[in-house]
Amino acid sequence: MRAVHAICAVVLALGCQGVGAQTQAKDPALPPDPPPPLIAPRSEPQPLEGVVFPVRQQQDDGFRPLSELPPEEQLPAAPMLVGAYAFVVLALFAYVLSLSRRLRAVANDIVTLEKQVKRSERS
């Protein structure tokens, strides 16, 4: 008899948990809950009283603004820029000159072929 009472108590306890879970069940049409954050948010640090932190000296990483460099170490940009543009213009001029020569040669070949075709038609 005690075993029956124990089984009934377990069934009732499980049944009550099932009913509570059903009332708290989420609608399947709603999106799932977002996952918890991977990293816990940091709390604001509390200032320490009476603690003195050493001051770090800035390390020289080798970078200096242009205005701080001596004149002999500054590279003037204008001559290099003019040189680059002059190179591009000369290269473009050489390319156009090469194209005109090749087109002239092709035009001469076409004239020669037309003459040959006219001669072959007469014969």
Backbone as JSON, one array per atom type, in Angstrom:
{
  "sequence": "MRAVHAICAVVLALGCQGVGAQTQAKDPALPPDPPPPLIAPRSEPQPLEGVVFPVRQQQDDGFRPLSELPPEEQLPAAPMLVGAYAFVVLALFAYVLSLSRRLRAVANDIVTLEKQVKRSERS",
  "N": [[0.81, -1.18, 0.0], [1.91, 1.2, 0.77], [3.71, 1.55, -1.29], [2.02, 2.05, -3.43], [0.96, 4.51, -2.66], [3.29, 6.02, -2.75], [3.92, 5.9, -5.48], [1.69, 7.16, -6.54], [2.06, 9.71, -5.47], [4.38, 10.49, -6.76], [3.51, 10.47, -9.44], [1.54, 12.45, -9.31], [3.14, 14.62, -8.62], [4.79, 14.83, -10.87], [2.81, 15.26, -12.77], [1.81, 17.74, -11.98], [4.02, 19.33, -12.46], [4.15, 19.08, -15.21], [1.78, 20.36, -15.99], [2.3, 22.96, -15.21], [4.45, 23.51, -16.88], [3.19, 23.44, -19.31], [1.56, 25.7, -19.23], [3.42, 27.7, -19.23], [4.6, 27.43, -21.64], [6.02, 28.52, -24.69], [4.73, 30.26, -27.49], [4.9, 28.59, -30.56], [5.11, 30.05, -32.89], [6.48, 32.33, -32.33], [9.76, 33.88, -32.35], [12.8, 32.24, -31.27], [14.24, 32.59, -27.96], [16.95, 34.89, -27.44], [20.4, 33.85, -27.31], [22.37, 33.59, -24.28], [24.81, 36.13, -23.36], [28.22, 35.73, -24.47], [30.36, 36.75, -23.14], [30.64, 38.12, -19.98], [29.27, 41.26, -19.09], [31.34, 44.08, -18.38], [31.83, 45.56, -15.24], [31.7, 48.9, -13.99], [34.86, 50.25, -13.23], [35.95, 50.72, -9.94], [37.22, 53.61, -8.38], [40.44, 53.6, -6.96], [41.5, 54.5, -3.82], [44.24, 56.29, -2.6], [46.11, 54.87, -4.04], [48.82, 55.0, -6.19], [49.57, 55.1, -9.53], [52.24, 54.18, -11.71], [53.56, 56.41, -14.16], [53.52, 55.89, -17.59], [56.16, 56.09, -19.91], [56.22, 57.51, -23.11], [56.85, 55.52, -25.89], [59.25, 55.69, -28.5], [58.19, 55.24, -31.63], [59.25, 55.67, -34.07], [57.82, 57.19, -35.82], [57.3, 60.4, -36.99], [55.78, 63.57, -37.32], [55.62, 65.34, -40.47], [56.11, 68.02, -40.23], [57.89, 68.2, -38.14], [60.29, 67.18, -39.03], [63.7, 67.69, -40.0], [64.81, 69.97, -42.63], [66.55, 68.67, -44.48], [65.82, 66.02, -44.44], [63.31, 65.89, -45.5], [61.31, 64.94, -48.22], [60.76, 66.4, -51.26], [57.66, 66.53, -52.86], [56.76, 67.49, -55.29], [58.7, 67.36, -57.56], [58.8, 64.55, -57.93], [56.14, 63.95, -58.52], [55.7, 65.43, -60.88], [57.58, 64.15, -62.49], [56.45, 61.56, -62.6], [54.03, 62.07, -63.96], [55.11, 63.05, -66.39], [56.41, 60.75, -67.33], [54.19, 59.05, -67.78], [52.81, 60.48, -69.75], [54.73, 60.5, -71.84], [54.95, 57.74, -72.3], [52.35, 57.19, -73.2], [52.33, 58.76, -75.53], [54.32, 57.4, -77.03], [53.02, 54.96, -77.38], [50.77, 55.7, -78.93], [52.09, 56.63, -81.21], [53.29, 54.24, -82.05], [50.96, 52.77, -82.66], [49.96, 54.33, -84.8], [51.9, 53.93, -86.77], [51.62, 51.17, -87.21], [48.98, 51.1, -88.15], [49.27, 52.58, -90.49], [50.9, 50.82, -91.94], [49.13, 48.66, -92.25], [47.15, 49.92, -93.77], [48.61, 50.42, -96.12], [49.05, 47.77, -96.92], [46.41, 47.02, -97.51], [45.86, 48.68, -99.71], [47.72, 47.63, -101.51], [46.7, 45.01, -101.81], [44.22, 45.59, -102.99], [45.06, 46.54, -105.48], [46.21, 44.22, -106.5], [43.96, 42.59, -106.68], [42.46, 43.93, -108.63], [44.15, 43.65, -110.85], [44.08, 40.86, -111.13], [41.43, 40.52, -111.83], [41.3, 41.66, -114.38], [42.75, 39.89, -115.86]],
  "CA": [[0.0, 0.0, 0.0], [2.81, 2.34, 0.8], [4.28, 1.68, -2.63], [1.0, 2.68, -4.27], [0.92, 5.9, -2.27], [4.52, 6.66, -3.24], [3.78, 6.03, -6.93], [0.69, 8.22, -6.78], [2.67, 11.0, -5.12], [5.33, 10.8, -7.84], [2.72, 10.78, -10.62], [0.94, 13.76, -9.08], [4.2, 15.64, -8.67], [5.16, 14.98, -12.28], [1.66, 15.83, -13.46], [1.75, 19.17, -11.65], [5.11, 20.0, -13.18], [3.77, 19.09, -16.62], [0.75, 21.38, -16.19], [2.99, 24.25, -15.11], [5.28, 23.69, -18.07], [2.33, 23.73, -20.44], [1.07, 27.07, -19.16], [4.54, 28.59, -19.5], [5.16, 27.11, -22.95], [6.06, 29.65, -25.59], [4.06, 30.06, -28.77], [5.91, 28.18, -31.55], [5.22, 31.03, -33.97], [7.4, 33.38, -31.9], [11.16, 33.51, -32.53], [13.39, 31.72, -30.03], [14.92, 33.56, -27.11], [18.35, 35.05, -27.82], [21.3, 33.13, -26.4], [23.01, 34.47, -23.29], [26.07, 36.68, -23.87], [29.37, 34.86, -24.26], [31.25, 37.4, -22.18], [29.88, 38.9, -19.01], [29.59, 42.69, -19.22], [32.25, 44.59, -17.35], [31.27, 46.57, -14.35], [32.52, 50.11, -13.96], [35.91, 50.11, -12.22], [35.86, 51.63, -8.8], [38.51, 54.28, -8.18], [41.2, 53.17, -5.79], [41.98, 55.65, -3.08], [45.55, 56.13, -2.0], [46.98, 54.08, -4.9], [49.44, 55.82, -7.21], [50.03, 54.28, -10.63], [53.38, 54.8, -12.38], [53.26, 57.0, -15.46], [54.29, 55.26, -18.67], [56.82, 56.99, -20.84], [55.86, 57.17, -24.48], [57.94, 54.9, -26.65], [59.47, 56.28, -29.83], [57.92, 54.22, -32.63], [59.89, 56.05, -35.32], [56.95, 58.07, -36.61], [57.32, 61.83, -36.66], [55.06, 64.37, -38.32], [56.47, 65.98, -41.46], [56.49, 69.36, -39.78], [58.97, 68.1, -37.17], [61.52, 66.7, -39.65], [64.59, 68.74, -40.51], [64.64, 70.15, -44.08], [67.33, 67.74, -45.31], [65.16, 64.72, -44.46], [62.01, 65.98, -46.17], [61.34, 64.66, -49.65], [59.78, 67.23, -51.96], [56.76, 65.69, -53.65], [56.48, 68.06, -56.62], [59.5, 66.77, -58.64], [58.41, 63.16, -58.18], [54.83, 63.96, -59.16], [55.9, 65.89, -62.26], [58.28, 63.07, -63.18], [55.51, 60.47, -62.86], [53.13, 62.5, -65.03], [55.87, 63.12, -67.63], [56.61, 59.38, -67.78], [52.93, 58.53, -68.3], [52.51, 61.17, -71.01], [55.67, 60.0, -72.86], [54.57, 56.36, -72.62], [51.14, 57.27, -74.01], [52.73, 59.26, -76.84], [55.02, 56.32, -77.73], [52.01, 53.96, -77.75], [49.99, 56.24, -80.05], [52.99, 56.65, -82.36], [53.39, 52.85, -82.5], [49.69, 52.42, -83.29], [49.81, 55.0, -86.09], [52.78, 53.24, -87.73], [51.03, 49.88, -87.57], [47.8, 51.36, -88.98], [49.75, 52.99, -91.81], [51.35, 49.61, -92.62], [47.94, 47.89, -92.62], [46.5, 50.64, -94.88], [49.42, 50.15, -97.32], [48.76, 46.38, -97.33], [45.08, 46.99, -98.12], [45.99, 49.29, -101.05], [48.43, 46.65, -102.35], [45.78, 43.92, -102.11], [43.22, 46.07, -103.94], [45.71, 46.58, -106.8], [46.37, 42.85, -106.97], [42.64, 42.07, -107.04], [42.09, 44.54, -109.91], [44.98, 43.0, -111.89], [43.61, 39.49, -111.35], [40.14, 40.58, -112.5], [41.55, 41.97, -115.77], [43.33, 38.75, -116.57]],
  "C": [[0.86, 1.25, 0.0], [3.41, 2.59, -0.58], [3.3, 2.37, -3.56], [0.91, 4.17, -3.95], [2.14, 6.66, -2.8], [4.44, 6.89, -4.75], [2.8, 7.13, -7.27], [1.28, 9.6, -6.5], [3.63, 11.43, -6.23], [4.58, 11.2, -9.09], [2.08, 12.16, -10.48], [1.98, 14.88, -9.18], [4.63, 15.88, -10.12], [4.04, 15.61, -13.08], [1.55, 17.32, -13.2], [2.86, 19.93, -12.37], [4.78, 20.1, -14.66], [2.74, 20.17, -16.9], [1.4, 22.76, -16.14], [3.84, 24.52, -16.34], [4.41, 24.02, -19.27], [1.83, 25.16, -20.41], [2.18, 28.06, -19.47], [5.14, 28.36, -20.89], [5.02, 28.32, -23.88], [5.35, 29.29, -26.89], [5.1, 29.67, -29.82], [6.06, 29.16, -32.7], [6.19, 32.16, -33.61], [8.84, 32.95, -32.12], [11.74, 33.02, -31.21], [14.06, 32.85, -29.25], [16.37, 33.7, -27.55], [19.24, 34.31, -26.84], [21.92, 34.1, -25.4], [24.33, 35.01, -23.86], [27.24, 35.75, -23.55], [30.32, 35.44, -23.21], [30.39, 38.24, -21.25], [30.24, 40.37, -19.16], [30.46, 43.15, -18.06], [31.5, 45.6, -16.48], [32.22, 47.77, -14.35], [33.6, 49.95, -12.89], [35.74, 51.16, -11.13], [37.21, 52.3, -8.59], [39.15, 53.82, -6.88], [41.75, 54.4, -5.09], [43.33, 55.33, -2.47], [46.52, 55.31, -2.84], [47.51, 54.99, -6.0], [49.99, 54.88, -8.28], [51.23, 54.96, -11.3], [52.97, 55.3, -13.76], [54.14, 56.34, -16.51], [54.93, 56.34, -19.53], [56.46, 56.54, -22.25], [57.08, 56.62, -25.2], [58.03, 55.56, -28.01], [59.28, 55.17, -30.85], [58.52, 54.58, -33.99], [59.06, 56.97, -36.18], [57.07, 59.49, -36.08], [56.52, 62.57, -37.72], [56.05, 65.08, -39.24], [56.94, 67.34, -41.0], [57.65, 69.33, -38.8], [60.29, 67.63, -37.78], [62.4, 67.87, -40.07], [64.49, 68.81, -42.03], [65.41, 69.15, -44.93], [66.7, 66.35, -45.37], [63.8, 64.75, -45.15], [62.18, 65.75, -47.65], [60.32, 65.56, -50.33], [58.95, 66.37, -52.9], [56.6, 66.2, -55.07], [57.36, 67.47, -57.71], [59.12, 65.33, -58.96], [57.06, 63.09, -58.89], [54.93, 64.39, -60.61], [56.6, 64.81, -63.08], [57.35, 61.92, -63.53], [54.55, 60.84, -63.99], [53.86, 62.56, -66.37], [56.1, 61.71, -68.2], [55.34, 58.82, -68.41], [52.61, 59.18, -69.64], [53.43, 60.66, -72.12], [55.32, 58.56, -73.26], [53.31, 56.34, -73.49], [51.46, 57.76, -75.42], [53.42, 58.17, -77.66], [54.02, 55.25, -78.19], [51.19, 54.43, -78.95], [50.83, 56.27, -81.32], [53.14, 55.23, -82.94], [52.11, 52.4, -83.2], [49.56, 53.06, -84.67], [50.7, 54.34, -87.14], [52.17, 51.92, -88.17], [49.79, 50.07, -88.46], [48.21, 51.78, -90.39], [50.21, 51.77, -92.6], [50.15, 48.77, -93.08], [47.23, 48.58, -93.8], [47.28, 50.42, -96.17], [49.18, 48.73, -97.83], [47.4, 46.28, -98.01], [45.13, 47.57, -99.53], [46.67, 48.31, -102.0], [47.5, 45.5, -102.73], [44.71, 44.35, -103.11], [43.8, 46.11, -105.36], [45.85, 45.17, -107.37], [45.02, 42.25, -107.41], [42.2, 42.65, -108.37], [42.88, 43.92, -111.06], [44.46, 41.61, -112.19], [42.24, 39.48, -112.05], [40.31, 40.87, -113.99], [42.04, 40.75, -116.54], [42.38, 37.63, -116.8]]
}
